[in-house]
């Protein structure tokens, strides 16, 4: 089953409907806290499946719900003015004017073209292959989810969650230009016409996109009670509806790299199930836990790229790889230390292994944060932190957030690396989340 969407339209739809919990955009205040469990944010209940039941050590019952949770962000590779660089490379692969008054032999023309076309274009294409990528993403939860019910009479806590996320990523696949020799027929033609036309080139802009819808139901309960702490365990079952798109377009045929990135995509629909399990030890002064996401490794298929007319074996091979998106299991570790009042907290989190997102980028988060978690309606809660991707882009962020009236939260992650975009310096990556929750 196939669906056609445009990313810009999809983002507008998401802003009025629902959003998600993707690995590349931690939801709500988890952007600052990391995935560490805490009682201040309902979003910690969509991290460790064992987290929700920890409240039962202090209360007989509690109901919590998210009114709204939305977020978004972007990421660029290390190429300044990416779109202009790509479009300039396309121009250089088109017909080249040759000054035959100065270049009077085929050897002179070949040498000129190697110096002014082949070498600089190949250098730029190598950089684009390595770092010429751009991503945009949007995410959040269906209103009123996650919805958490914790009751001692039920023996534990139930968490119902429904969310959706969207991401698009453009990357560059290079077909390097061969060294030009004086015996090429095109060189002889250039000598007589003053114009050199390069051979067909398979350098490609590859846009991969995904829309992931998820419905999850989790249950957690205390399994061990001691004077110095409580152990809770949890499990979460998730149903995924995943729409994937892969669109390869030759650079020389593109209408501009930015247009290619923003173009409509045709999505192939897949479905599958996921399973998370976790455990959490809770003490008055600290917490420590671990969980595994997607223990059963659900996988989803991309559509095949249309490679009609391609001749480069290397480019064809690259475009035919990664035809499957597999949600590999990821072990996540968390810990937190509290003041005696539990208002002050230091959180740490670590992904023990890297996993890929739907468009093939690697993520392995490490986080550290400190927060003042208020119980007052009038005194705001505040948090500051640092997060780093130990895989893939290796980008690092300063993070920060505020909670107002015990309900409204705003968190941002500001990338520490910069890049030039349309002539202006900007962080290579930026993320922001907004959320409203209630407890009753």
C-alpha positions, 0 to 999 in steps of 0.5 A: 500500500502506497501513500503520497505526502509532502513533508511540509504539509505533513508537519502542519498536519502533525502540529494539529494532531499528534506527535511521537517518541523517536530515538532522534527526538526525546519527547518533552522534558526528556530532551533535558532530563535524558531518559532518566525516570522522574516524578515531575514529567509524565514523559519518563513513563514512555522511557523505562517501562518500569517507571510508572509504578514507582509512584506507588511507593508514595501514593495509593493511586494517581492519574496523569495525562499529557494534554499536548506534547509536540516537538521538532528539530533539524540537523545539517552535516559539516558542509557550509551552505549545503544547498549552494554547494550541491547546486554549484557541483551540478553546474560544473557537471554541465557543459564547460566553455573552453578558451580555444584561443589559449588552449590550442591543443587537446593536451592543453584542454585535457590538462585544463579540465583536469585542473579546473573541473575534475580535481575540484569537483571530485574533492567537493563530491567526496566531502558531500558524500561524507557530510552532505546531509540535511534532516528535518523532523517533527514529533509528539503524542496524541492529546491525552496520551500518555495516560498513566493510571497507578493504583495499588488495588490493581497491583501496579500502573498502566500506561497508554500511549499513542504517538506519531513522528515524521523525518526526512533526510537528504544525503549525497551519493558521489559518482567521481569524475574520471581523469580526462585524457587528450584522446577523449572524443569530447576533448577533440570536440571542445577544441573545434567548438569551444565547449566541453560536455562531460560524460553522463554522471550518476551522482545522486541526491537520496531522500529517505523519509519516514512516518512512524505511528505507534500505539503502546500499552505498558504495565509495571508493578513493584516486585520487591520492597525493602527498607532501603528501596523498592524494585519495580519491573515493567513491560510494554507492547507496541503496535507500529504503523511505519510508512517509508520512502526512498527517492533517488534523483540524479544530481544532473536531473534535479531541479535544485537540492532544496526542491529535491529535499522538499518534494513529495514522497511516495510512502510504502506502508508496513506494520509490526509489533515491538516489545520493551522490558525494564527494571527500576530500583527506587530509593529516597535519595537515588534511582537506578534502572535499565531497560531494553527497547524493541527486544524482538527487532521489528523490521520494515521495508522501503520501496525500491529506488528507480535506477533506470539509466544508471550505469555506475556499479558503485552508485547502484550498490549504495542505492540498493543497500539499507532497503530495510529499517530494523528497530534493533534492540537497545539497552538503556541505563539510567541513574539519579541522585536526589537531595533529601527533599527530592527537589534537587536532582542530578540525572545521568543516562547512557545508551549501551549500544547504537541504533539506527533511526528510520533514515539510517542515522546512528544514535547512542545518547549519553546525557547528564542533567541537574534540575530543581523539581518544584512542587509549587504552582508558582515557583517554576521548575528548572533544568539544565543539561548536556547530551551527546550522540556517541555514534553517527554525527557525534554532535553534542548539545547544551539542553535546558528547560522550564516547567511552569504551574506544574504543567507547562514545560518547554525544553530546547537542545542547542547544538554546540557545532555550527555551520553556515546556512544561506550565508549565516552561521547557525547551530548544526542541530537544534531541537525544541519540545513543548508540553502540557500535562496534568495530575489528578 
